[in-house]
C-alpha cells in the first residue's frame, strides 16, 4: 500500500526546532527571574533577622552606637539590593514578554505547516479510498463478467 509523504516535512521539523528554541529561551528567562526573586526573599529574611537581633540583644542595657549604626547600614544596603533586584526583574520581564511573543509567532508558524500537512493527509486518504473503491468496483465487474460468461 502507498505511504503518505509530506513534501514540507523538513520545513515542519525546522519550525518545530525553532519553537523549541524559543521555549528554552522563555524558560531560561523565567529561571533568571526566579533566581532574583530568591535573592530578594533571602535579603528580606536577613533584614527581618537583623531587626529581631537588634531589637532583642542590642537595644537592652548598654547601647553600642557604632554597632547599631553598622547594623542599620547593613540593613540599608540589603534594602537597596532589593530595590535594584526589583528593577532588574522589571527589565527582565520586558525581555520575557518579547520572548513570549517570539514563541507565539514560532508556534503559529509551526501550526500553519501542521494544518497544511493535515489537509494534505486527508486529501491523500480520500484519494486512496477512491482508488481502493475503484479497484473493488473493477474486481466486482470482472467477477460479474466471468460469472455471466460461464453461465
C-alpha positions as CSV (number, residue, x, y, z in Angstrom):
1,X,0.0,0.0,0.0
2,X,1.2,3.5,-0.7
3,X,2.6,5.6,2.1
4,X,1.8,9.3,2.7
5,X,4.8,11.6,2.2
6,X,4.6,15.2,3.2
7,X,6.8,17.3,0.9
8,X,7.3,20.1,3.5
9,X,8.3,17.7,6.4
10,X,11.8,19.3,6.6
11,X,10.2,22.7,7.0
12,X,7.9,21.4,9.7
13,X,10.8,19.9,11.6
14,X,12.7,23.2,11.2
15,X,9.8,25.2,12.6
16,X,9.4,22.7,15.5
17,X,13.1,23.2,16.3
18,X,12.7,27.0,16.2
19,X,9.7,26.7,18.5
20,X,11.6,24.5,21.0
21,X,14.5,27.0,20.9
22,X,12.1,29.8,21.8
23,X,10.6,27.7,24.6
24,X,14.0,27.2,26.0
25,X,14.7,30.9,25.9
26,X,11.5,31.7,27.7
27,X,12.3,29.1,30.3
28,X,15.8,30.5,30.7
29,X,14.4,34.0,31.3
30,X,11.9,32.7,33.8
31,X,14.7,30.9,35.7
32,X,16.6,34.2,35.8
33,X,13.6,35.9,37.3
34,X,13.2,33.1,39.9
35,X,16.9,33.4,40.9
36,X,16.5,37.1,41.5
37,X,13.2,36.6,43.4
38,X,15.0,34.1,45.7
39,X,17.7,36.7,46.3
40,X,15.1,39.2,47.2
41,X,13.5,36.7,49.6
42,X,16.8,35.9,51.2
43,X,17.6,39.6,51.7
44,X,14.1,40.1,53.3
45,X,14.7,37.2,55.6
46,X,18.1,38.7,56.6
47,X,16.6,42.1,57.2
48,X,13.9,40.5,59.5
49,X,16.6,38.5,61.3
50,X,18.8,41.6,61.8
51,X,15.9,43.7,63.1
52,X,14.9,40.9,65.6
53,X,18.5,40.6,66.7
54,X,18.9,44.3,67.1
55,X,15.6,44.6,68.9
56,X,16.3,41.8,71.4
57,X,20.0,42.0,72.1
58,X,21.5,45.3,71.3
59,X,18.8,47.7,72.5
60,X,18.8,46.5,76.1
61,X,21.3,47.5,78.6
62,X,24.4,49.5,77.4
63,X,24.0,50.7,73.8
64,X,26.8,50.3,71.3
65,X,26.0,53.1,68.9
66,X,28.7,52.1,66.4
67,X,27.3,48.5,66.2
68,X,23.8,49.9,65.8
69,X,25.0,52.2,63.0
70,X,26.8,49.4,61.3
71,X,23.7,47.2,61.6
72,X,21.4,49.9,60.2
73,X,23.9,50.5,57.3
74,X,23.9,46.7,56.6
75,X,20.1,46.6,56.6
76,X,20.0,49.7,54.4
77,X,22.3,48.0,51.9
78,X,20.1,45.0,51.9
79,X,17.1,47.2,51.2
80,X,19.0,48.9,48.3
81,X,19.9,45.5,46.9
82,X,16.2,44.6,47.0
83,X,15.3,47.8,45.1
84,X,17.9,47.1,42.4
85,X,16.7,43.5,42.2
86,X,13.1,44.6,41.7
87,X,14.2,47.0,39.0
88,X,16.2,44.2,37.3
89,X,13.2,41.9,37.4
90,X,11.1,44.6,35.7
91,X,13.8,44.8,32.9
92,X,13.9,41.1,32.5
93,X,10.1,40.9,32.4
94,X,10.2,43.1,29.3
95,X,12.6,40.7,27.7
96,X,10.3,37.8,28.8
97,X,7.3,39.5,27.1
98,X,9.3,39.8,23.9
99,X,10.5,36.2,24.1
100,X,6.9,35.0,24.7
101,X,5.8,37.0,21.6
102,X,8.6,35.3,19.6
103,X,7.5,31.9,20.9
104,X,3.9,32.7,20.0
105,X,4.9,33.6,16.5
106,X,7.0,30.4,16.2
107,X,4.1,28.3,17.4
108,X,1.8,29.9,14.8
109,X,4.3,29.3,12.0
110,X,4.5,25.6,13.0
111,X,0.8,25.3,13.3
112,X,0.3,26.6,9.8
113,X,2.5,23.9,8.4
114,X,0.9,21.3,10.6
115,X,-2.6,22.3,9.3
116,X,-1.3,22.0,5.7
117,X,0.0,18.6,6.5
118,X,-3.3,17.5,8.0
119,X,-5.2,18.8,4.9
120,X,-2.8,17.0,2.5
121,X,-3.1,13.8,4.6
122,X,-6.9,14.0,4.5
123,X,-6.8,14.6,0.7
124,X,-4.3,11.7,0.2
125,X,-6.5,9.4,2.3
126,X,-9.6,10.3,0.3
127,X,-7.7,9.6,-2.9
128,X,-6.5,6.3,-1.5
129,X,-10.1,5.4,-0.6
130,X,-11.3,6.4,-4.1
131,X,-8.6,4.3,-5.7
132,X,-9.5,1.4,-3.5
133,X,-13.2,1.7,-4.2
134,X,-12.4,1.9,-8.0
135,X,-10.3,-1.2,-7.7
136,X,-13.0,-3.0,-5.8
137,X,-15.6,-2.0,-8.4
138,X,-13.3,-3.3,-11.1
139,X,-12.8,-6.6,-9.3
140,X,-16.6,-6.8,-8.8
141,X,-17.2,-6.1,-12.5
142,X,-14.6,-8.7,-13.6
143,X,-16.2,-11.3,-11.3
144,X,-19.7,-10.5,-12.7
145,X,-18.4,-10.7,-16.3
146,X,-16.8,-14.1,-15.6
147,X,-20.0,-15.3,-13.9
148,X,-22.1,-14.3,-16.9
149,X,-19.6,-15.7,-19.4
150,X,-19.6,-19.1,-17.6
151,X,-23.3,-19.4,-17.5
